[in-house]
Amino acid sequence: MGRMLTQIDNVMYGLVPSAKLWCNTIAGVLEKDGYAPNPMDPCVWNKTVNENQTTIVIYVDDLAISSKNKRDVHAVMELIKKEFIEVKVNESNEMSYLGLNLKIKNDGVEVDMVNYIEDILKEFEEVHEYTHPTDEKLFVIRVNGQLSSNSNGFHRIVAKILFLCKRGRPDNALPVHYLCTRVKNPTVIDDRKLTRIVGFMKSTLRHSRTIGSKPFDRVESYIDAAHAVNEDDFGHSGGVIMISGTTVECITRK
């Protein structure tokens, strides 16, 4: 059998170079208009005009635009429309994307994922409601326990709830992170632990997470230490200091 080589004249979705080409293209458009990438996150672009900052957050091929001056937001929208053939705009104080609902308030942003949780609940016939996502037996493992009859489904639901807890519901983080270690060979008991998390989400469906808009004005520090854990048998001690949202990590070895 022979080989057939093709040359692509335009970028196509799914090709390996496409992401890089898109990144270079949108970066060029923004730089040309005076925007600069944030040194802490290259996916965040800023531009200040008359002491008013406009911020653009790039998430794959979506742009989230914010500014105190609505005219500056519209200016970005017009800029993007001129450069690209098809642009969809959603301008509102309430946004929904991938099941994530954002409601902008005077004192911050309210985050909930009601639609996302409802989709998970549809995969369970009847779930008892719980006031807590786990109990004292979370880390108990029964040796040679009966394996789950739906390991693929277990893995998929755990991954979906992991996405959830990383965004709008961090209160599920502990049991979900534990169940991530069980996805290879889940047991019937693991199924029950997962069902309990789902039952907790059902009872707290309308709970939301509010991210305040007030400045971060406190200092937090975290310290850890480990001994003889590296390949060279060295230990290390270190810490993390957070000041006004900026993280500084210090590690010493001895």
C-alpha positions as CSV (number, residue, x, y, z in Angstrom):
1,M,0.0,0.0,0.0
2,G,1.2,3.5,-0.8
3,R,1.0,6.8,1.1
4,M,-0.9,9.9,0.3
5,L,0.3,13.3,1.5
6,T,-2.0,16.3,1.6
7,Q,-1.2,20.0,2.1
8,I,-3.6,22.0,4.3
9,D,-4.1,25.5,3.1
10,N,-6.1,26.7,6.1
11,V,-6.1,25.9,9.8
12,M,-8.5,23.0,10.6
13,Y,-10.0,22.2,14.0
14,G,-8.3,19.2,15.6
15,L,-4.9,19.5,13.9
16,V,-1.9,19.7,16.2
17,P,-0.5,23.0,14.9
18,S,-4.0,24.7,15.1
19,A,-3.8,25.6,18.8
20,K,-0.5,27.3,18.3
21,L,-1.6,29.2,15.2
22,W,-4.7,30.4,17.0
23,C,-2.7,31.5,20.0
24,N,-0.3,33.5,17.7
25,T,-3.2,35.0,15.8
26,I,-5.2,36.3,18.7
27,A,-2.1,37.5,20.5
28,G,-1.1,39.5,17.4
29,V,-4.6,41.1,17.2
30,L,-4.5,42.1,20.9
31,E,-0.9,43.3,20.8
32,K,-1.6,45.4,17.7
33,D,-4.4,47.2,19.7
34,G,-2.2,47.9,22.7
35,Y,-2.9,45.0,25.0
36,A,-0.2,43.2,26.9
37,P,-0.2,39.8,28.5
38,N,-0.2,39.6,32.3
39,P,3.2,38.5,33.6
40,M,1.5,36.2,36.1
41,D,-0.8,34.5,33.4
42,P,-0.2,34.8,29.7
43,C,-3.9,34.0,29.1
44,V,-4.9,37.3,30.7
45,W,-4.4,40.5,28.7
46,N,-4.7,44.0,29.9
47,K,-4.9,47.5,28.5
48,T,-5.2,50.8,30.4
49,V,-6.8,53.9,28.8
50,N,-7.4,57.0,30.8
51,E,-6.6,55.1,34.0
52,N,-9.3,52.6,33.2
53,Q,-8.2,49.0,32.7
54,T,-9.8,46.5,30.3
55,T,-9.1,42.9,30.9
56,I,-9.4,40.0,28.5
57,V,-9.3,36.4,29.6
58,I,-8.6,33.8,26.9
59,Y,-10.1,30.3,27.4
60,V,-9.3,28.2,24.3
61,D,-11.3,30.1,21.7
62,D,-13.5,32.1,24.1
63,L,-12.8,35.6,25.4
64,A,-14.2,37.0,28.6
65,I,-14.0,40.8,28.5
66,S,-14.4,43.1,31.5
67,S,-14.0,46.8,32.2
68,K,-15.6,49.5,34.3
69,N,-16.3,51.4,31.1
70,K,-18.8,49.5,28.9
71,R,-17.6,51.4,25.8
72,D,-14.2,49.8,26.2
73,V,-15.8,46.4,26.3
74,H,-17.7,47.2,23.1
75,A,-14.5,48.4,21.5
76,V,-12.9,45.0,22.0
77,M,-16.0,43.3,20.6
78,E,-15.8,45.5,17.4
79,L,-12.1,44.7,17.2
80,I,-12.7,41.0,17.3
81,K,-15.6,41.2,14.8
82,K,-13.4,43.0,12.3
83,E,-10.6,40.3,12.5
84,F,-12.7,37.1,12.4
85,I,-15.5,35.9,10.2
86,E,-18.0,34.6,12.8
87,V,-18.2,36.0,16.3
88,K,-20.9,35.1,18.9
89,V,-21.4,37.6,21.7
90,N,-23.1,37.1,25.0
91,E,-23.3,40.3,27.0
92,S,-25.0,39.9,30.4
93,N,-24.6,40.0,34.2
94,E,-25.4,36.2,34.1
95,M,-23.3,33.8,32.1
96,S,-23.5,30.1,31.6
97,Y,-20.8,27.9,30.1
98,L,-20.2,24.2,30.5
99,G,-22.8,24.1,33.3
100,L,-21.0,26.9,35.1
101,N,-23.4,29.8,36.0
102,L,-21.9,33.2,36.9
103,K,-23.9,36.0,38.4
104,I,-22.2,39.3,38.9
105,K,-23.2,41.1,42.1
106,N,-22.1,44.4,43.7
107,D,-19.9,42.6,46.2
108,G,-18.4,39.9,44.0
109,V,-19.3,37.0,41.7
110,E,-21.6,34.2,42.6
111,V,-20.7,30.8,41.1
112,D,-23.0,27.8,40.9
113,M,-23.3,24.8,38.6
114,V,-27.0,23.9,39.0
115,N,-27.4,22.7,35.4
116,Y,-24.2,20.6,35.6
117,I,-25.3,18.9,38.8
118,E,-28.8,18.2,37.4
119,D,-27.2,16.4,34.5
120,I,-25.3,14.2,37.0
121,L,-28.4,13.5,39.0
122,K,-30.2,12.2,35.9
123,E,-27.8,9.2,35.8
124,F,-29.1,8.0,39.2
125,E,-32.6,6.7,39.6
126,E,-33.2,7.5,43.3
127,V,-30.6,9.1,45.6
128,H,-31.1,9.8,49.3
129,E,-30.2,13.3,50.3
130,Y,-27.3,13.8,52.8
131,T,-26.2,16.8,54.8
132,H,-22.5,15.9,54.3
133,P,-20.7,14.4,51.3
134,T,-19.0,11.6,53.3
135,D,-18.7,9.9,56.7
136,E,-15.9,8.6,59.0
137,K,-15.5,5.5,56.8
138,L,-14.3,7.4,53.7
139,F,-10.8,6.0,53.8
140,V,-11.7,2.5,54.9
141,I,-10.9,-0.1,52.2
142,R,-12.2,-3.7,52.3
143,V,-9.6,-6.1,51.0
144,N,-11.0,-8.4,48.3
145,G,-14.2,-6.4,48.3
146,Q,-16.8,-7.0,45.5
147,L,-15.9,-5.0,42.4
148,S,-18.2,-2.4,41.0
149,S,-20.4,-3.6,38.1
150,N,-20.0,-0.3,36.4
151,S,-16.3,0.8,36.7
152,N,-16.4,2.9,33.5
153,G,-19.4,4.8,34.8
154,F,-17.8,5.2,38.2
155,H,-14.7,6.7,36.6
156,R,-16.7,9.1,34.4
157,I,-18.9,10.4,37.2
158,V,-15.9,10.9,39.5
159,A,-14.2,12.9,36.8
160,K,-17.3,15.1,36.3
161,I,-17.6,15.8,40.0
162,L,-13.9,16.6,40.1
163,F,-14.5,19.3,37.4
164,L,-17.4,20.5,39.6
165,C,-15.4,20.8,42.8
166,K,-12.5,22.6,41.1
167,R,-14.9,25.4,40.0
168,G,-18.1,25.9,41.9
169,R,-18.3,23.3,44.7
170,P,-15.0,22.9,46.6
171,D,-17.0,21.4,49.5
172,N,-16.8,18.0,47.7
173,A,-13.0,18.1,47.3
174,L,-11.9,15.7,50.0
175,P,-14.1,12.6,49.1
176,V,-13.8,13.3,45.3
177,H,-10.0,13.4,45.5
178,Y,-10.0,10.2,47.4
179,L,-12.3,8.5,44.9
180,C,-9.9,9.5,42.2
181,T,-7.5,7.0,43.7
182,R,-10.2,4.3,43.3
183,V,-11.2,4.7,39.7
184,K,-8.9,1.8,38.5
185,N,-10.7,-0.9,40.4
186,P,-13.7,0.5,42.2
187,T,-15.7,-1.7,44.6
188,V,-19.3,-1.8,45.5
189,I,-18.4,0.2,48.7
190,D,-16.8,2.9,46.5
191,D,-20.1,3.0,44.5
192,R,-21.8,3.8,47.8
193,K,-19.3,6.5,48.7
194,L,-19.9,8.1,45.2
195,T,-23.7,7.9,45.6
196,R,-23.4,9.7,49.0
197,I,-21.5,12.6,47.3
198,V,-24.3,12.8,44.7
199,G,-26.9,12.7,47.5
200,F,-25.1,15.6,49.1
201,M,-25.1,17.6,45.9
202,K,-28.8,16.9,45.5
203,S,-29.6,18.3,49.0
204,T,-27.4,21.4,48.3
205,L,-28.3,21.9,44.7
206,R,-28.9,25.6,45.0
207,H,-25.8,26.3,47.1
208,S,-23.4,28.7,45.4
209,R,-19.9,30.0,45.9
210,T,-19.4,33.7,46.2
211,I,-16.0,35.2,45.2
212,G,-15.8,38.7,46.8
213,S,-14.6,41.8,45.0
214,K,-12.9,43.3,48.0
215,P,-9.1,43.5,47.9
216,F,-7.1,40.6,49.4
217,D,-5.6,42.3,52.5
218,R,-4.2,39.4,54.6
219,V,-1.1,37.3,54.7
220,E,-1.3,33.5,54.7
221,S,1.6,31.1,55.2
222,Y,1.9,27.3,54.8
223,I,4.8,25.2,55.9
224,D,5.7,21.6,55.1
225,A,8.6,19.3,55.7
226,A,9.8,15.9,54.4
227,H,12.8,13.8,55.3
228,A,14.6,11.2,53.2
229,V,12.0,11.2,50.5
230,N,14.2,12.2,47.5
231,E,16.3,9.8,45.4
232,D,19.4,11.2,46.9
233,D,18.0,10.7,50.5
234,F,18.0,14.4,51.1
235,G,15.2,16.0,53.0
236,H,13.6,19.3,52.4
237,S,11.6,21.9,54.2
238,G,9.7,24.7,52.6
239,G,6.8,27.1,52.8
240,V,4.4,29.2,50.8
241,I,3.6,32.8,51.6
242,M,0.5,34.5,50.0
243,I,0.4,38.3,50.1
244,S,-2.4,40.2,48.3
245,G,-3.0,37.3,46.0
246,T,0.7,36.9,45.0
247,T,2.3,33.5,45.9
248,V,5.9,33.2,46.9
249,E,7.3,29.7,47.4
250,C,10.5,29.0,49.4
251,I,12.2,25.6,49.5
252,T,15.3,24.7,51.3
253,R,17.1,21.3,51.2
254,K,19.5,19.8,53.7
